[in-house]
């Protein structure tokens, strides 16, 4: 199964990004790229698609194999979602889960389970928002994506509610982070999704004052560790990046990248040579490297300087044991929007705020080509086999072939016609339905917009 997910409570943020220039320091030896290129091809355990898609961007594994050279699409069921939400769906077995919020003051959060095969509603759990706030398109609305495993799912909401549920909707444990640690005031709200290991769930609260990140025992709900956040504007999510025999928990916020030890919370390294990185979440490549996206700063005349914050970053350990991070290469023109870039085989793909896709050589960062899509995207692309899928903000589905030249493949519309997609009893800008996330399980593609799930079959 495959997922595309929006990387923030983005729909009314309106291009928030910082200005800045970073220095080119591509000093890493090319020998490590063989391992990196292998890591971004296809997981050996997957067939056409995995049965489960358990968290935001599935930990950054965005390319999966397929048993067909071309994808054919057929529309299946659709279901209205209570309220409105910006999170991505997660899938476990034959169940798809989504979160949402309703009420003029965002009074009630919802976790809803649907049967994947026919869309029938299995259960709904409602909980009172710990921090009611006017329901407008200028703030995040059920933006964090939950994390699922064999025992159920862990859900975090921007109001401070943290809850674990079984697969049949029973409460395992529940916490109110506002009651424990104070208000969660943040510009436009929070949107960091839950990252996870087998035993821990990571919750990042990058609030305006005293931000923090926590490791939670998934079985008991108790805090394993709690440390300071990074003190920067961010709508990205925490991301586990493989480094050597372990992982670093990487946090990305405007002007800063930080790597934590996921077992202790110890800050292992910091990197400040970056700007505009408020929204895209890092995408692991293997061998301590990850793709980093960043947006064009407000008022910037061209994408040239902003592009230097987009590229591959590598984590290395010095002879004294200290960890450090730096660019392997930096882009010359390519920039990101809300979504993260994607890597497949020898190439990576960035999509900027106007819908231009840049194909770059993954080893060197050299531009292969640039081509404008039908519309901008707020979701991170995915690849099925050799086809890269871009899901437009307004519902367009565009596929291109991975290769040295642009070749258009799939072309579909996620829904038939625009409808009023304003929040329930809310106010603010409304520009029609918005596509926030996609999950693919087997041959079913689940497309989530703010108020609806739609399923397509691919074969």
Steps between C-alpha positions, in 0.01 A plus 500: 500500500617848421433831653518859399462749776487869548784619715329766707186679595549668176187596330499863604856552603570656162865444421667554834875468451818668609764661282856389505803366323719208599853418395576213264699240688460172313788324663371147545668219309297346222565145617211521746251572223489137387339412832276805479372421151427143604308625801262717297397230258239248614468328839553129443203408719243675281300350214267726302452695820524428870191412704567769760586867477559591858608863532562829324684428173563151637828623642597644162479178298314650206597264217356149477507238223214404271426199285390711202670753274191721470233591754130488412257680731139420594300703751345311790327608821493837674400598853445833671723564801353664812623858527822592321859385521843546343671182619579208271330161526683202646419139418531185710378178341150555365437824688575861407512765775456877473478787749298821481351783707159668511318790662527879464773501769651165401327353805513132401770279350412179318683175425311292244560149365370380162507160334749521217312272261163677490528820709257392770550688825629272776516740795551861604663632816438863600697700756476850639763741369734605782555838331191626314582759234295665227459261209645687202719419203779703661578238765582131495200268521574143611827531308728245674484149351471211752729197517372140494645163599373155592350629827309793356581863433638805678333830409621852575295815441620860480278586798719286727298178508708181486315169491566133425220282365465132419408392148138467610488853644551439872714747697833354616627819664445875469693817592434875497831673422353844569409397853846350549726753331299815430344669193599398147504844340658484154479705183215349295494200734700178518518227239790266585391139453580207728824318416558155650725204572380160618476626858489881492289776348664840444291815546643838402339814646680795338292764677594869521632479855691210655465253210568133568520154350405183686548127478193310622481132590233374260376230736461708816479859373770606748779743412834339417675835457411865436750755366494850353384559143698708254342844551407562135184515292419156365214301353721205412493166682774321695678243286709198593806491274714181491860575600744212529345231717242737653285803427496873564172680559526803269300819557472770233393861566581830330878549510569189707543124481553297816582132550398323824581158638154335489577282802606782736404831341863615505571771241767346277549778245364831372516657155415863427614543138148485362190717451138461389474149647178552695281244324671209318587200717843334441495189280757230595728364229713259700863522615424799726370715216165663439325720245415844634245738351457874551276770354568835335511780753239774491613785275777296340561608141597154378531145624879498463598578857211304648595196292825469693301386802364206298719197456652196666635531856729242653559416867854392591698433817840662556801323646421652841159333494302818438224498241460761228275569200576678175397513136608229259365722221268798464250571224548782252136573408276241660292600803216341694152599605311334786587144401832319531713395203519135391792280392478197273796307357752756369277808503305723737203727437408836652176693436496874562214729604384558141488130410831471313659159550880487498671170428855492642783249492500346849878463515604846379191722525532596132170594340366242253189695395223730627134479396184670621217281631130589470488651849697541821513216751470506876578132537824306466532297178530121500627247248328176401742295300659737250215752510514806725159630607427864577167578667399860439351724764172518307477124437695440180699176477804511272751222445835526325761237415819496701773573248731746330216659303152617599236245399137547607309188609194499730251787481189488721278720717456395863143633512244614245436866572592769754278532805491738794784372717468757778537374857187411692375816671837654422618794296799605295621444149343218302631412155320171451594148609863439598682169461701439816614139498490166325550145622533198273430150631528217254330631186285759681593868512330693782488873429426732789376854463383716789150355521507175304672169425495368143639164393638413158616162376823476302597199292 
